[in-house]
Structure formats: structure tokens, C-alpha cells
Amino acid sequence: TEGLAQNRNLKIWKIIELLNGKELAAEGRALNHCVASYAQKCMRAKCSIWSMYCNGERVLTIELLSANKTIVQIRGKRNRAPTPRELRIVRRWAAANNLNIAKYA
């Protein structure tokens, strides 16, 4: 969480793993990108896909390679790059979970 409710700047961030094709398709529709095409990679355990929310709204999709626990892609709506604030949140999550972030992510 960030901010305070009484200051009207409260932000609640949540990152959840997408576990099936239906969830991947919903993510792709919501953010207007091709994450649903990663279903086979996820089924073969090559990667996992995570969705980041802010105050209940999807804001980013994160691709994590399983083999080396490295975040290799972070994209928002229409494949936009993350904002500095969003990237800060992803970095905090990665550090808390012993994940690496690729320089090109």
C-alpha cells in the first residue's frame, strides 16, 4: 500500500499469478495486448504470467521465466512501458520474492 485514505491518495497494489487460459485471455482483453498467446509457454512451465492491479484495476502484465526466476517483460495497456511508480512497485515485489529483473524488461 501507498498513501493514506484520509489524504485521498491511498493506493493498494496487488500482483497475482494468472493460472489458466481464461485468465490470460481476460488480461489480454483488458490491457489490449497478446498475453493470451503465452498459454502454451505457461502450460510447459517455461514462464509464468502475473497481473498487477492498483486499487482493483489492472495496470501491468509481468512475464517471469521459470528457469532463472527472472522478470523478462513488463507491459501495460497496449504494450506501454511501466511508469516509474509502477516499476518501483515491481522492483519491491521482485526483491521480496528473490526475483531478478532483466535489463531489457
N, CA, C and O atoms as a MOPAC input file, in Angstrom:
PM7 MOZYME 1SCF
protein

 N      0.84200 1    -1.19200 1     0.00000 1
 C      0.00000 1     0.00000 1     0.00000 1
 C      0.88000 1     1.24600 1     0.00000 1
 O      2.02600 1     1.22400 1     0.44900 1
 N      0.32000 1     2.30800 1    -0.50600 1
 C      0.97000 1     3.61600 1    -0.50500 1
 C     -0.06900 1     4.66700 1    -0.13000 1
 O     -1.25700 1     4.50000 1    -0.40700 1
 N      0.38100 1     5.74400 1     0.49600 1
 C     -0.50500 1     6.85000 1     0.79900 1
 C     -1.43500 1     6.55500 1     1.95800 1
 O     -1.30500 1     5.55000 1     2.65700 1
 N     -2.38200 1     7.47100 1     2.13700 1
 C     -3.33000 1     7.37500 1     3.24700 1
 C     -4.74100 1     7.65800 1     2.75600 1
 O     -4.94800 1     8.51800 1     1.90000 1
 N     -5.70700 1     6.93200 1     3.30100 1
 C     -7.09900 1     7.12700 1     2.91600 1
 C     -7.55300 1     8.55000 1     3.24200 1
 O     -8.24600 1     9.17800 1     2.44200 1
 N     -7.16400 1     9.06200 1     4.42000 1
 C     -7.61100 1    10.40000 1     4.80300 1
 C     -7.02000 1    11.49400 1     3.91300 1
 O     -7.58100 1    12.58600 1     3.82000 1
 N     -5.90700 1    11.21100 1     3.26900 1
 C     -5.31500 1    12.16900 1     2.32800 1
 C     -5.81100 1    11.95100 1     0.90100 1
 O     -5.42000 1    12.66600 1    -0.02200 1
 N     -6.67600 1    10.95400 1     0.73600 1
 C     -7.23600 1    10.60600 1    -0.56900 1
 C     -6.18100 1    10.24000 1    -1.61400 1
 O     -6.36700 1    10.47800 1    -2.80700 1
 N     -5.06900 1     9.65500 1    -1.14700 1
 C     -4.02600 1     9.20800 1    -2.07400 1
 C     -3.63900 1     7.75300 1    -1.81600 1
 O     -2.53500 1     7.32500 1    -2.15100 1
 N     -4.56100 1     7.00100 1    -1.21700 1
 C     -4.29800 1     5.60400 1    -0.91200 1
 C     -4.25100 1     4.78200 1    -2.19500 1
 O     -5.16800 1     4.83900 1    -3.01500 1
 N     -3.18000 1     4.02100 1    -2.35900 1
 C     -3.01900 1     3.10500 1    -3.47800 1
 C     -2.78100 1     1.71700 1    -2.90800 1
 O     -1.86800 1     1.51200 1    -2.10800 1
 N     -3.60200 1     0.77000 1    -3.32000 1
 C     -3.42900 1    -0.61900 1    -2.91300 1
 C     -2.99700 1    -1.40000 1    -4.14500 1
 O     -3.75700 1    -1.54800 1    -5.10300 1
 N     -1.77000 1    -1.89500 1    -4.10600 1
 C     -1.18400 1    -2.63800 1    -5.21900 1
 C     -1.28300 1    -4.11600 1    -4.92400 1
 O     -1.09500 1    -4.54800 1    -3.78700 1
 N     -1.57900 1    -4.89700 1    -5.96000 1
 C     -1.68900 1    -6.34800 1    -5.80700 1
 C     -1.11400 1    -6.98800 1    -7.06600 1
 O     -1.37100 1    -6.52300 1    -8.17700 1
 N     -0.33700 1    -8.05500 1    -6.89200 1
 C      0.20800 1    -8.80500 1    -8.02300 1
 C     -0.21200 1   -10.25600 1    -7.85100 1
 O      0.08500 1   -10.88700 1    -6.83700 1
 N     -0.91200 1   -10.77800 1    -8.86400 1
 C     -1.40700 1   -12.15400 1    -8.78100 1
 C     -0.99600 1   -12.94200 1   -10.02600 1
 O     -0.87800 1   -12.38600 1   -11.11800 1
 N     -0.78300 1   -14.22800 1    -9.84200 1
 C     -0.43100 1   -15.08600 1   -10.96900 1
 C     -1.69000 1   -15.47400 1   -11.73800 1
 O     -2.72400 1   -15.79400 1   -11.15300 1
 N     -1.57600 1   -15.43700 1   -13.06000 1
 C     -2.66500 1   -15.88800 1   -13.92000 1
 C     -2.45700 1   -17.37900 1   -14.16900 1
 O     -1.39000 1   -17.78800 1   -14.62700 1
 N     -3.46200 1   -18.18500 1   -13.87200 1
 C     -3.26800 1   -19.63000 1   -13.80400 1
 C     -3.89200 1   -20.44300 1   -14.92600 1
 O     -3.70100 1   -21.65800 1   -14.97300 1
 N     -4.62900 1   -19.81500 1   -15.82600 1
 C     -5.22900 1   -20.58900 1   -16.91400 1
 C     -5.46600 1   -19.70600 1   -18.13200 1
 O     -5.31500 1   -18.48500 1   -18.07700 1
 N     -5.83800 1   -20.34300 1   -19.21900 1
 C     -6.05800 1   -19.63700 1   -20.47100 1
 C     -7.14700 1   -18.58200 1   -20.38600 1
 O     -7.04900 1   -17.52700 1   -21.01400 1
 N     -8.17500 1   -18.86400 1   -19.61700 1
 C     -9.27400 1   -17.90400 1   -19.45200 1
 C     -8.76200 1   -16.61500 1   -18.79700 1
 O     -9.12100 1   -15.51400 1   -19.21300 1
 N     -7.92300 1   -16.76700 1   -17.77000 1
 C     -7.36600 1   -15.59100 1   -17.09300 1
 C     -6.40900 1   -14.83100 1   -18.01700 1
 O     -6.39200 1   -13.60000 1   -18.01700 1
 N     -5.61400 1   -15.56400 1   -18.80500 1
 C     -4.71100 1   -14.90900 1   -19.75500 1
 C     -5.50500 1   -14.13800 1   -20.80800 1
 O     -5.14000 1   -13.01700 1   -21.16300 1
 N     -6.58300 1   -14.73000 1   -21.30700 1
 C     -7.41100 1   -14.05300 1   -22.30500 1
 C     -8.04300 1   -12.78600 1   -21.72500 1
 O     -8.08400 1   -11.74900 1   -22.38800 1
 N     -8.53100 1   -12.87400 1   -20.49400 1
 C     -9.13400 1   -11.69600 1   -19.85600 1
 C     -8.09700 1   -10.58400 1   -19.68300 1
 O     -8.40300 1    -9.40800 1   -19.88200 1
 N     -6.87900 1   -10.95700 1   -19.31500 1
 C     -5.80100 1    -9.97900 1   -19.16600 1
 C     -5.50100 1    -9.31100 1   -20.51200 1
 O     -5.36000 1    -8.09000 1   -20.59000 1
 N     -5.40600 1   -10.12100 1   -21.56400 1
 C     -5.14000 1    -9.58500 1   -22.89400 1
 C     -6.22900 1    -8.63000 1   -23.36400 1
 O     -5.93500 1    -7.58800 1   -23.95100 1
 N     -7.48900 1    -8.98500 1   -23.10600 1
 C     -8.59800 1    -8.09600 1   -23.47700 1
 C     -8.55800 1    -6.80200 1   -22.68300 1
 O     -8.75900 1    -5.72000 1   -23.23500 1
 N     -8.29800 1    -6.91600 1   -21.38800 1
 C     -8.30600 1    -5.73200 1   -20.52200 1
 C     -7.18700 1    -4.75500 1   -20.87200 1
 O     -7.38700 1    -3.54100 1   -20.84400 1
 N     -6.01100 1    -5.28500 1   -21.20100 1
 C     -4.86000 1    -4.41600 1   -21.46400 1
 C     -4.52900 1    -4.30800 1   -22.95000 1
 O     -3.55800 1    -3.65600 1   -23.33200 1
 N     -5.34100 1    -4.94800 1   -23.77700 1
 C     -5.19500 1    -4.84000 1   -25.22500 1
 C     -3.79900 1    -5.22600 1   -25.70700 1
 O     -3.14100 1    -4.47600 1   -26.42600 1
 N     -3.36300 1    -6.42700 1   -25.28700 1
 C     -2.10600 1    -6.98100 1   -25.78500 1
 C     -2.23000 1    -8.50000 1   -25.93100 1
 O     -3.28600 1    -9.06700 1   -25.65000 1
 N     -1.16200 1    -9.15200 1   -26.36600 1
 C     -1.24000 1   -10.55300 1   -26.80300 1
 C     -0.84700 1   -11.57600 1   -25.73300 1
 O     -0.37400 1   -12.65700 1   -26.08300 1
 N     -1.02100 1   -11.28100 1   -24.47100 1
 C     -0.56900 1   -12.20300 1   -23.42900 1
 C     -1.24600 1   -13.57300 1   -23.52200 1
 O     -0.67600 1   -14.56300 1   -23.06300 1
 N     -2.42400 1   -13.65500 1   -24.09200 1
 C     -3.10500 1   -14.95700 1   -24.21500 1
 C     -2.28800 1   -15.94200 1   -25.04500 1
 O     -2.42800 1   -17.15500 1   -24.88300 1
 N     -1.44000 1   -15.43200 1   -25.92900 1
 C     -0.60800 1   -16.31500 1   -26.75200 1
 C      0.49400 1   -17.00500 1   -25.94300 1
 O      1.20300 1   -17.85600 1   -26.48000 1
 N      0.64800 1   -16.66000 1   -24.68100 1
 C      1.66400 1   -17.27000 1   -23.82300 1
 C      1.15100 1   -18.51600 1   -23.10600 1
 O      1.87900 1   -19.10100 1   -22.30400 1
 N     -0.07200 1   -18.93000 1   -23.37500 1
 C     -0.67300 1   -20.06500 1   -22.66600 1
 C      0.16800 1   -21.33300 1   -22.77700 1
 O      0.35600 1   -22.03300 1   -21.78200 1
 N      0.67300 1   -21.63700 1   -23.96600 1
 C      1.47400 1   -22.85300 1   -24.14000 1
 C      2.77300 1   -22.78200 1   -23.33200 1
 O      3.17000 1   -23.76700 1   -22.71000 1
 N      3.42900 1   -21.63000 1   -23.33800 1
 C      4.65000 1   -21.47400 1   -22.54300 1
 C      4.35600 1   -21.68200 1   -21.06100 1
 O      5.14800 1   -22.29200 1   -20.34300 1
 N      3.22600 1   -21.17700 1   -20.61200 1
 C      2.84800 1   -21.34400 1   -19.20400 1
 C      2.54300 1   -22.81400 1   -18.89900 1
 O      2.95400 1   -23.33800 1   -17.86400 1
 N      1.82400 1   -23.46600 1   -19.80100 1
 C      1.48300 1   -24.88100 1   -19.58600 1
 C      2.72800 1   -25.75000 1   -19.52600 1
 O      2.75800 1   -26.73700 1   -18.79100 1
 N      3.76400 1   -25.39400 1   -20.29200 1
 C      5.01800 1   -26.15000 1   -20.28400 1
 C      5.94900 1   -25.68200 1   -19.16800 1
 O      7.09400 1   -26.12600 1   -19.08900 1
 N      5.46900 1   -24.79800 1   -18.31500 1
 C      6.22900 1   -24.26700 1   -17.17000 1
 C      7.49200 1   -23.52300 1   -17.59000 1
 O      8.45700 1   -23.45400 1   -16.82900 1
 N      7.48600 1   -22.97300 1   -18.78600 1
 C      8.62200 1   -22.16500 1   -19.24100 1
 C      8.57600 1   -20.77800 1   -18.60500 1
 O      9.61300 1   -20.16200 1   -18.35700 1
 N      7.36300 1   -20.29600 1   -18.34500 1
 C      7.20600 1   -18.97400 1   -17.73500 1
 C      5.91600 1   -18.95200 1   -16.92500 1
 O      5.09500 1   -19.86600 1   -16.99500 1
 N      5.76800 1   -17.89600 1   -16.16600 1
 C      4.50100 1   -17.62200 1   -15.50300 1
 C      4.15800 1   -16.16900 1   -15.81100 1
 O      5.03800 1   -15.33500 1   -16.02400 1
 N      2.86300 1   -15.89000 1   -15.82900 1
 C      2.37900 1   -14.55000 1   -16.13800 1
 C      1.64700 1   -14.02200 1   -14.90400 1
 O      0.84900 1   -14.72100 1   -14.28000 1
 N      1.94500 1   -12.77700 1   -14.57900 1
 C      1.40000 1   -12.12900 1   -13.39200 1
 C      0.70300 1   -10.84000 1   -13.78900 1
 O      1.12500 1   -10.15900 1   -14.72300 1
 N     -0.35500 1   -10.51100 1   -13.08400 1
 C     -1.10000 1    -9.28700 1   -13.33500 1
 C     -0.96500 1    -8.36100 1   -12.13600 1
 O     -1.16200 1    -8.77900 1   -10.99500 1
 N     -0.62900 1    -7.10800 1   -12.39800 1
 C     -0.51300 1    -6.12600 1   -11.31300 1
 C     -1.71800 1    -5.19200 1   -11.35100 1
 O     -2.07200 1    -4.64800 1   -12.39700 1
 N     -2.32900 1    -5.02500 1   -10.20400 1
 C     -3.50800 1    -4.18300 1   -10.03800 1
 C     -3.17300 1    -2.99700 1    -9.13700 1
 O     -2.34400 1    -3.09800 1    -8.23300 1
 N     -3.82400 1    -1.89100 1    -9.39900 1
 C     -3.78600 1    -0.74100 1    -8.49200 1
 C     -5.22800 1    -0.36600 1    -8.19500 1
 O     -5.99000 1    -0.02500 1    -9.10000 1
 N     -5.59500 1    -0.43300 1    -6.92500 1
 C     -6.96600 1    -0.14900 1    -6.49400 1
 C     -7.99500 1    -0.92700 1    -7.31400 1
 O     -9.03500 1    -0.39300 1    -7.70200 1
 N     -7.68200 1    -2.20500 1    -7.56900 1
 C     -8.61700 1    -3.09400 1    -8.25100 1
 C     -8.59700 1    -3.02200 1    -9.76500 1
 O     -9.32100 1    -3.77400 1   -10.41800 1
 N     -7.79400 1    -2.14700 1   -10.34300 1
 C     -7.71900 1    -2.00900 1   -11.80000 1
 C     -6.42400 1    -2.61600 1   -12.32100 1
 O     -5.34900 1    -2.36000 1   -11.77800 1
 N     -6.52800 1    -3.41800 1   -13.37000 1
 C     -5.33100 1    -3.99700 1   -13.97900 1
 C     -4.47700 1    -2.87900 1   -14.56400 1
 O     -4.98000 1    -1.99600 1   -15.26000 1
 N     -3.16400 1    -2.92700 1   -14.27000 1
 C     -2.28400 1    -1.89200 1   -14.82000 1
 C     -1.09000 1    -2.46800 1   -15.57900 1
 O     -0.61100 1    -1.84300 1   -16.52500 1
 N     -0.60100 1    -3.63900 1   -15.18900 1
 C      0.57400 1    -4.22700 1   -15.83300 1
 C      0.44600 1    -5.73400 1   -15.93900 1
 O     -0.25100 1    -6.37800 1   -15.15500 1
 N      1.13900 1    -6.27700 1   -16.93300 1
 C      1.32100 1    -7.71700 1   -17.06500 1
 C      2.81800 1    -7.98700 1   -16.96400 1
 O      3.62800 1    -7.28600 1   -17.57000 1
 N      3.17400 1    -9.00600 1   -16.19500 1
 C      4.58100 1    -9.32600 1   -15.92900 1
 C      4.84600 1   -10.76400 1   -16.36600 1
 O      4.12700 1   -11.68700 1   -15.98100 1
 N      5.89400 1   -10.93900 1   -17.18100 1
 C      6.31100 1   -12.29000 1   -17.58100 1
 C      7.54800 1   -12.66800 1   -16.77500 1
 O      8.52900 1   -11.92500 1   -16.73300 1
 N      7.48500 1   -13.82800 1   -16.13900 1
 C      8.56900 1   -14.32900 1   -15.30500 1
 C      9.05400 1   -15.66500 1   -15.86400 1
 O      8.27700 1   -16.61500 1   -15.96100 1
 N     10.33100 1   -15.74200 1   -16.23100 1
 C     10.89500 1   -17.01300 1   -16.69300 1
 C     11.10500 1   -17.92800 1   -15.49600 1
 O     11.69300 1   -17.53200 1   -14.49000 1
 N     10.62000 1   -19.14600 1   -15.61800 1
 C     10.67900 1   -20.09200 1   -14.51200 1
 C     12.09400 1   -20.57100 1   -14.21700 1
 O     12.47200 1   -20.70800 1   -13.05300 1
 N     12.87500 1   -20.82700 1   -15.25700 1
 C     14.19700 1   -21.43500 1   -15.09100 1
 C     15.13300 1   -20.61500 1   -14.21100 1
 O     15.85300 1   -21.17200 1   -13.38200 1
 N     15.12900 1   -19.30700 1   -14.38400 1
 C     16.07800 1   -18.48300 1   -13.62000 1
 C     15.40500 1   -17.39700 1   -12.78400 1
 O     16.06600 1   -16.47500 1   -12.30600 1
 N     14.08800 1   -17.50900 1   -12.61100 1
 C     13.34000 1   -16.56100 1   -11.77700 1
 C     13.63800 1   -15.10900 1   -12.17200 1
 O     13.94500 1   -14.26600 1   -11.32900 1
 N     13.53700 1   -14.84700 1   -13.47500 1
 C     13.83600 1   -13.51500 1   -13.99200 1
 C     12.61400 1   -12.92000 1   -14.68700 1
 O     11.98800 1   -13.56100 1   -15.53100 1
 N     12.29300 1   -11.70200 1   -14.31900 1
 C     11.24000 1   -10.95300 1   -14.99300 1
 C     11.81800 1   -10.45700 1   -16.31200 1
 O     12.80600 1    -9.72300 1   -16.33200 1
 N     11.19300 1   -10.86300 1   -17.41200 1
 C     11.73400 1   -10.51000 1   -18.72400 1
 C     10.83800 1    -9.54900 1   -19.49800 1
 O     11.24300 1    -8.99900 1   -20.52300 1
 N      9.62700 1    -9.35200 1   -19.00500 1
 C      8.74000 1    -8.43800 1   -19.71200 1
 C      7.76200 1    -7.81200 1   -18.72600 1
 O      7.16600 1    -8.49900 1   -17.89700 1
 N      7.60900 1    -6.49500 1   -18.83500 1
 C      6.66400 1    -5.75100 1   -18.00900 1
 C      5.94700 1    -4.79200 1   -18.95800 1
 O      6.57000 1    -3.89300 1   -19.52300 1
 N      4.64300 1    -4.98500 1   -19.13300 1
 C      3.91500 1    -4.16100 1   -20.09100 1
 C      2.54800 1    -3.77200 1   -19.55100 1
 O      1.90100 1    -4.53400 1   -18.83300 1
 N      2.13200 1    -2.58200 1   -19.91200 1
 C      0.81200 1    -2.08000 1   -19.56200 1
 C     -0.11100 1    -2.12400 1   -20.76800 1
 O      0.10900 1    -2.88100 1   -21.71400 1
 N     -1.12500 1    -1.31600 1   -20.71500 1
 C     -2.11400 1    -1.27100 1   -21.79100 1
 C     -1.44800 1    -0.94300 1   -23.12800 1
 O     -0.63400 1    -0.02600 1   -23.23200 1
 N     -1.81600 1    -1.71300 1   -24.13200 1
 C     -1.27800 1    -1.57500 1   -25.49800 1
 C      0.25400 1    -1.65500 1   -25.51400 1
 O      0.91600 1    -0.97500 1   -26.29800 1
 N      0.79600 1    -2.49200 1   -24.64300 1
 C      2.24700 1    -2.74300 1   -24.55400 1
 C      3.07100 1    -1.53200 1   -24.12700 1
 O      4.26100 1    -1.46000 1   -24.43100 1
 N      2.46400 1    -0.59500 1   -23.43600 1
 C      3.24200 1     0.54700 1   -22.95100 1
 C      4.22200 1     0.09300 1   -21.88000 1
 O      4.01000 1    -0.91800 1   -21.21000 1
 N      5.28900 1     0.85100 1   -21.73200 1
 C      6.26900 1     0.57400 1   -20.66800 1
 C      5.67100 1     0.98200 1   -19.32200 1
 O      4.77800 1     1.82800 1   -19.27500 1
 N      6.14800 1     0.39500 1   -18.23900 1
 C      5.64100 1     0.78900 1   -16.91300 1
 C      6.05700 1     2.20900 1   -16.56800 1
 O      7.10200 1     2.69000 1   -17.00700 1
 N      5.22600 1     2.86900 1   -15.77700 1
 C      5.58500 1     4.18600 1   -15.26900 1
 C      6.67200 1     4.00900 1   -14.19900 1
 O      6.85100 1     2.89900 1   -13.69700 1
 N      7.38800 1     5.05700 1   -13.84600 1
 C      8.38600 1     4.93000 1   -12.77100 1
 C      7.77600 1     4.40600 1   -11.46400 1
 O      8.39200 1     3.58500 1   -10.78400 1
 N      6.59500 1     4.86400 1   -11.11600 1
 C      5.94100 1     4.38800 1    -9.88500 1
 C      5.63400 1     2.90200 1    -9.98900 1
 O      5.91100 1     2.14900 1    -9.05600 1
 N      5.06700 1     2.46900 1   -11.11000 1
 C      4.75500 1     1.04700 1   -11.30200 1
 C      6.02400 1     0.20500 1   -11.24700 1
 O      6.03700 1    -0.86400 1   -10.63700 1
 N      7.08300 1     0.68100 1   -11.87900 1
 C      8.34700 1    -0.05700 1   -11.87700 1
 C      8.90500 1    -0.17000 1   -10.46000 1
 O      9.48600 1    -1.19400 1   -10.10200 1
 N      8.73500 1     0.85900 1    -9.66900 1
 C      9.17100 1     0.82000 1    -8.26400 1
 C      8.42900 1    -0.29000 1    -7.50800 1
 O      9.02700 1    -1.01800 1    -6.71600 1
 N      7.12800 1    -0.40800 1    -7.76100 1
 C      6.32800 1    -1.45100 1    -7.10100 1
 C      6.79000 1    -2.83600 1    -7.56300 1
 O      6.93600 1    -3.74100 1    -6.74200 1
 N      7.02100 1    -3.00900 1    -8.85500 1
 C      7.50400 1    -4.29700 1    -9.37400 1
 C      8.85100 1    -4.63700 1    -8.75000 1
 O      9.08400 1    -5.78600 1    -8.37400 1
 N      9.72500 1    -3.66800 1    -8.63700 1
 C     11.04200 1    -3.91800 1    -8.02600 1
 C     10.90300 1    -4.34300 1    -6.56700 1
 O     11.62300 1    -5.23300 1    -6.11400 1
 N     10.00400 1    -3.73200 1    -5.84000 1
 C      9.78100 1    -4.12700 1    -4.43800 1
 C      9.26900 1    -5.56800 1    -4.36800 1
 O      9.71400 1    -6.35100 1    -3.52800 1
 N      8.34100 1    -5.90500 1    -5.24800 1
 C      7.79300 1    -7.27300 1    -5.29200 1
 C      8.89400 1    -8.26100 1    -5.65900 1
 O      9.00700 1    -9.32300 1    -5.04700 1
 N      9.70200 1    -7.91500 1    -6.65300 1
 C     10.79000 1    -8.80000 1    -7.08100 1
 C     11.77800 1    -9.02800 1    -5.93900 1
 O     12.18200 1   -10.16500 1    -5.69100 1
 N     12.16600 1    -7.97500 1    -5.25100 1
 C     13.11600 1    -8.10100 1    -4.14000 1
 C     12.53600 1    -8.97400 1    -3.02300 1
 O     13.24600 1    -9.79800 1    -2.44800 1
 N     11.27000 1    -8.79700 1    -2.72300 1
 C     10.62600 1    -9.56700 1    -1.65300 1
 C     10.51200 1   -11.04900 1    -2.00200 1
 O     10.38900 1   -11.89500 1    -1.11600 1
 N     10.55500 1   -11.35800 1    -3.30000 1
 C     10.38000 1   -12.74300 1    -3.74300 1
 C     11.63200 1   -13.33000 1    -4.39800 1
 O     11.56200 1   -14.34500 1    -5.09100 1
 N     12.76800 1   -12.68400 1    -4.17100 1
 C     14.05700 1   -13.15800 1    -4.71900 1
 C     14.01700 1   -13.35600 1    -6.23000 1
 O     14.48100 1   -14.37400 1    -6.74200 1
 N     13.46700 1   -12.39100 1    -6.92800 1
 C     13.38400 1   -12.44200 1    -8.38900 1
 C     14.35300 1   -11.43600 1    -8.98800 1
 O     14.63900 1   -10.39600 1    -8.39300 1
 N     14.85100 1   -11.76100 1   -10.16800 1
 C     15.70200 1   -10.84300 1   -10.91600 1
 C     14.83400 1   -10.11100 1   -11.92800 1
 O     13.76000 1   -10.58700 1   -12.29700 1
 N     15.30300 1    -8.95400 1   -12.37400 1
 C     14.62300 1    -8.22500 1   -13.43800 1
 C     15.64600 1    -8.01300 1   -14.55500 1
 O     16.69500 1    -7.40700 1   -14.33800 1
 N     15.33500 1    -8.51400 1   -15.74500 1
 C     16.22400 1    -8.33800 1   -16.89200 1
 C     16.31700 1    -6.86100 1   -17.24200 1
 O     15.34900 1    -6.11700 1   -17.08800 1
 N     17.47700 1    -6.44300 1   -17.71200 1
 C     17.68500 1    -5.03500 1   -18.06300 1
 C     16.74000 1    -4.58400 1   -19.16300 1
 O     16.34300 1    -3.42000 1   -19.20200 1
 N     16.38100 1    -5.48700 1   -20.04900 1
 C     15.51700 1    -5.13700 1   -21.18000 1
 C     14.03700 1    -5.25600 1   -20.87200 1
 O     13.20800 1    -4.96800 1   -21.73500 1
 N     13.67500 1    -5.67900 1   -19.64200 1
 C     12.27100 1    -5.88800 1   -19.28900 1
 C     11.51600 1    -4.58500 1   -19.39600 1
 O     10.31300 1    -4.54600 1   -19.13900 1

